[in-house]
Amino acid sequence: MSKLIRNFTVHDLKDEVLYFNHLWKRTFSNGRAIYTATSNHSAITLSNVTPRGKIIPQVVQRFKKGSRVVVIDTAVHLPPHTSKLL
């Protein structure tokens, strides 16, 4: 198991995008988006957006079937499965 420790500034947060591949099911509960993996190869790609709009992938995480990811706070959820942290 590896741990990803990150410290954010407000500037960092507004340019971060999480891409959930098509193997996730999204539901909402208590103002939170809950993503549930539907396959053992479900993936999330964390990317940064440069000032010129170029998307740079930073981290790809893979999850087992049934894994859950909860997205809270300042995020915009675009269909089908993209979250942009503001």
TIVO-293957 format. One record per atom (N, C-alpha, C): residue in one letter; atom name; x, y, z; residue number from 1. Coordinates in steps of 0.02 Angstrom, whole numbers, plus 50000, padded with zeros to 5 digits. Last residue first. Layout:
<rs>
 tipa zaro    px    py    pz guke
    a   CA     X     Y     Z  NUM
...
</rs>
This chain:
<rs>
 tipa zaro    px    py    pz guke
    l    N 49378 51150 49638   86
    l   CA 49381 51222 49629   86
    l    C 49425 51254 49682   86
    l    N 49404 51001 49549   85
    l   CA 49408 51034 49614   85
    l    C 49417 51109 49603   85
    k    N 49299 50915 49448   84
    k   CA 49349 50968 49447   84
    k    C 49347 51003 49514   84
    s    N 49270 50754 49395   83
    s   CA 49262 50801 49450   83
    s    C 49318 50852 49446   83
    t    N 49179 50653 49286   82
    t   CA 49236 50698 49293   82
    t    C 49222 50745 49351   82
    h    N 49090 50553 49214   81
    h   CA 49124 50546 49279   81
    h    C 49187 50588 49282   81
    p    N 49018 50605 49101   80
    p   CA 48990 50552 49143   80
    p    C 49025 50548 49211   80
    p    N 48961 50757 49184   79
    p   CA 48948 50690 49159   79
    p    C 49001 50669 49108   79
    l    N 49048 50835 49318   78
    l   CA 49026 50838 49249   78
    l    C 49013 50767 49223   78
    h    N 49042 50912 49467   77
    h   CA 49037 50845 49438   77
    h    C 49008 50850 49368   77
    v    N 49153 51010 49557   76
    v   CA 49101 51011 49506   76
    v    C 49101 50943 49473   76
    a    N 49190 51039 49728   75
    a   CA 49201 51000 49667   75
    a    C 49141 51009 49621   75
    t    N 49227 51067 49880   74
    t   CA 49223 51109 49820   74
    t    C 49240 51070 49758   74
    d    N 49159 50930 49970   73
    d   CA 49183 50999 49968   73
    d    C 49176 51031 49900   73
    i    N 49191 50763 49911   72
    i   CA 49156 50812 49951   72
    i    C 49187 50881 49939   72
    v    N 49176 50603 49852   71
    v   CA 49200 50670 49833   71
    v    C 49158 50721 49871   71
    v    N 49228 50444 49894   70
    v   CA 49181 50497 49910   70
    v    C 49212 50564 49893   70
    v    N 49238 50288 49823   69
    v   CA 49273 50352 49829   69
    v    C 49219 50404 49841   69
    r    N 49249 50113 49852   68
    r   CA 49209 50175 49852   68
    r    C 49254 50235 49860   68
    s    N 49255 49953 49773   67
    s   CA 49288 50009 49807   67
    s    C 49245 50071 49801   67
    g    N 49195 49860 49691   66
    g   CA 49164 49874 49755   66
    g    C 49197 49931 49794   66
    k    N 49344 49801 49618   65
    k   CA 49271 49804 49615   65
    k    C 49243 49815 49685   65
    k    N 49490 49902 49652   64
    k   CA 49455 49838 49646   64
    k    C 49380 49850 49645   64
    f    N 49574 50031 49557   63
    f   CA 49536 50008 49615   63
    f    C 49503 49941 49599   63
    r    N 49714 50134 49520   62
    r   CA 49669 50080 49500   62
    r    C 49637 50051 49564   62
    q    N 49765 50296 49476   61
    q   CA 49753 50248 49529   61
    q    C 49702 50197 49505   61
    v    N 49885 50397 49409   60
    v   CA 49831 50351 49391   60
    v    C 49825 50301 49448   60
    v    N 49937 50565 49413   59
    v   CA 49933 50502 49449   59
    v    C 49875 50461 49420   59
    q    N 49946 50667 49313   58
    q   CA 49994 50662 49368   58
    q    C 49996 50593 49399   58
    p    N 49924 50733 49150   57
    p   CA 49910 50679 49198   57
    p    C 49965 50674 49251   57
    i    N 49886 50891 49106   56
    i   CA 49945 50851 49120   56
    i    C 49927 50797 49170   56
    i    N 49807 50985 48985   55
    i   CA 49796 50939 49040   55
    i    C 49856 50893 49046   55
    k    N 49817 51157 48946   54
    k   CA 49842 51090 48932   54
    k    C 49833 51046 48994   54
    g    N 49783 51289 48971   53
    g   CA 49729 51241 48961   53
    g    C 49752 51170 48945   53
    r    N 49879 51378 49007   52
    r   CA 49859 51378 48937   52
    r    C 49806 51326 48921   52
    p    N 49902 51347 49142   51
    p   CA 49868 51410 49125   51
    p    C 49846 51414 49052   51
    t    N 49863 51168 49150   50
    t   CA 49910 51224 49147   50
    t    C 49871 51288 49131   50
    v    N 49787 51060 49260   49
    v   CA 49776 51100 49201   49
    v    C 49824 51159 49203   49
    n    N 49822 50893 49313   48
    n   CA 49827 50965 49325   48
    n    C 49816 51000 49258   48
    s    N 49736 50742 49361   47
    s   CA 49772 50784 49313   47
    s    C 49774 50857 49337   47
    l    N 49715 50578 49403   46
    l   CA 49719 50645 49432   46
    l    C 49762 50686 49385   46
    t    N 49610 50453 49356   45
    t   CA 49670 50490 49334   45
    t    C 49666 50560 49363   45
    i    N 49555 50301 49416   44
    i   CA 49548 50373 49422   44
    i    C 49614 50404 49400   44
    a    N 49478 50146 49364   43
    a   CA 49535 50191 49371   43
    a    C 49513 50263 49380   43
    s    N 49440 49975 49379   42
    s   CA 49416 50043 49383   42
    s    C 49475 50089 49399   42
    h    N 49460 49839 49368   41
    h   CA 49506 49883 49332   41
    h    C 49482 49955 49331   41
    n    N 49362 49766 49428   40
    n   CA 49428 49767 49460   40
    n    C 49477 49813 49426   40
    s    N 49210 49864 49423   39
    s   CA 49256 49815 49396   39
    s    C 49322 49819 49433   39
    t    N 49141 49967 49476   38
    t   CA 49100 49912 49451   38
    t    C 49144 49856 49422   38
    a    N 49162 50071 49617   37
    a   CA 49195 50035 49562   37
    a    C 49152 49975 49542   37
    t    N 49066 50211 49652   36
    t   CA 49077 50141 49669   36
    t    C 49106 50105 49608   36
    y    N 49066 50371 49719   35
    y   CA 49082 50332 49660   35
    y    C 49098 50261 49683   35
    i    N 48963 50490 49781   34
    i   CA 48995 50426 49799   34
    i    C 49003 50386 49735   34
    a    N 48957 50657 49824   33
    a   CA 48955 50610 49769   33
    a    C 48994 50547 49790   33
    r    N 48856 50734 49948   32
    r   CA 48920 50705 49928   32
    r    C 48909 50658 49869   32
    g    N 48735 50772 50000   31
    g   CA 48776 50823 49967   31
    g    C 48844 50798 49946   31
    n    N 48683 50649 50047   30
    n   CA 48700 50702 50094   30
    n    C 48747 50754 50062   30
    s    N 48731 50566 49903   29
    s   CA 48703 50558 49970   29
    s    C 48728 50613 50015   29
    f    N 48726 50503 49738   28
    f   CA 48734 50561 49782   28
    f    C 48699 50546 49848   28
    t    N 48827 50396 49634   27
    t   CA 48766 50411 49670   27
    t    C 48780 50471 49714   27
    r    N 48900 50319 49493   26
    r   CA 48898 50377 49537   26
    r    C 48829 50384 49568   26
    k    N 49008 50189 49453   25
    k   CA 48938 50207 49460   25
    k    C 48935 50264 49511   25
    w    N 49141 50159 49335   24
    w   CA 49118 50184 49400   24
    w    C 49043 50199 49397   24
    l    N 49205 50135 49215   23
    l   CA 49191 50078 49259   23
    l    C 49170 50099 49329   23
    h    N 49249 50238 49135   22
    h   CA 49180 50217 49128   22
    h    C 49160 50160 49174   22
    n    N 49358 50330 49251   21
    n   CA 49343 50296 49188   21
    n    C 49271 50270 49189   21
    f    N 49362 50491 49314   20
    f   CA 49343 50422 49330   20
    f    C 49327 50388 49264   20
    y    N 49476 50615 49335   19
    y   CA 49439 50580 49283   19
    y    C 49426 50508 49306   19
    l    N 49493 50764 49417   18
    l   CA 49492 50692 49428   18
    l    C 49448 50661 49374   18
    v    N 49594 50907 49409   17
    v   CA 49537 50871 49380   17
    v    C 49545 50796 49393   17
    e    N 49643 51064 49471   16
    e   CA 49650 50991 49476   16
    e    C 49586 50958 49451   16
    d    N 49647 51200 49491   15
    d   CA 49670 51174 49428   15
    d    C 49679 51098 49428   15
    k    N 49615 51240 49618   14
    k   CA 49571 51261 49564   14
    k    C 49590 51231 49496   14
    l    N 49715 51191 49703   13
    l   CA 49651 51159 49701   13
    l    C 49609 51179 49641   13
    d    N 49825 51278 49687   12
    d   CA 49830 51208 49666   12
    d    C 49761 51177 49656   12
    h    N 49776 51396 49745   11
    h   CA 49793 51395 49674   11
    h    C 49797 51323 49648   11
    v    N 49767 51363 49878   10
    v   CA 49706 51377 49842   10
    v    C 49719 51374 49767   10
    t    N 49877 51222 49902    9
    t   CA 49862 51293 49909    9
    t    C 49798 51305 49871    9
    f    N 49900 51066 49985    8
    f   CA 49870 51108 49934    8
    f    C 49872 51181 49952    8
    n    N 50001 50925 49996    7
    n   CA 49982 50988 50028    7
    n    C 49957 51035 49974    7
    r    N 49984 50751 50001    6
    r   CA 49987 50811 49961    6
    r    C 49966 50870 50003    6
    i    N 50034 50587 49994    5
    i   CA 50027 50645 50039    5
    i    C 50035 50708 49997    5
    l    N 49985 50434 49964    4
    l   CA 49997 50495 49926    4
    l    C 49982 50553 49972    4
    k    N 50053 50278 50003    3
    k   CA 50016 50335 50027    3
    k    C 50034 50396 49985    3
    s    N 50030 50109 49956    2
    s   CA 50069 50170 49955    2
    s    C 50023 50228 49974    2
    m    N 50043 49942 50000    1
    m   CA 50000 50000 50000    1
    m    C 50045 50062 50000    1
</rs>
